[in-house]
Amino acid sequence: MKHDVKDVKEAYMAAIEDLSLENAEAKVYTSEIRKEMEAKINALEDKNKELESKLDEYNSFEERLRALEENRPTWDKIRE
């Protein structure tokens, strides 16, 4: 397969603006911004652990309630 050099050049020249890094903007994260972001991430991870712990407590409590409800007929007989 052989390409015509003129066709390739035309396609390249049409796309050169999109391929160029000359006018590209780059966000540079300073170490201060990075430290702030890491602190926020750590705070969110801590909050996530706290919420998971509360969810575990809730699930445990819910399981105990369910067990009590299942055994209610037994408890009702004992009280009689």
Secondary structure, 3 states (H helix, E strand, C coil): CCCCHHHHHHHHHHHHHHHCCCCCCCCCCCHHHHHHHHHHHHHHHHHHHHHHHHHHHHHHHHHHHHHHHHCHHHHHHHHC
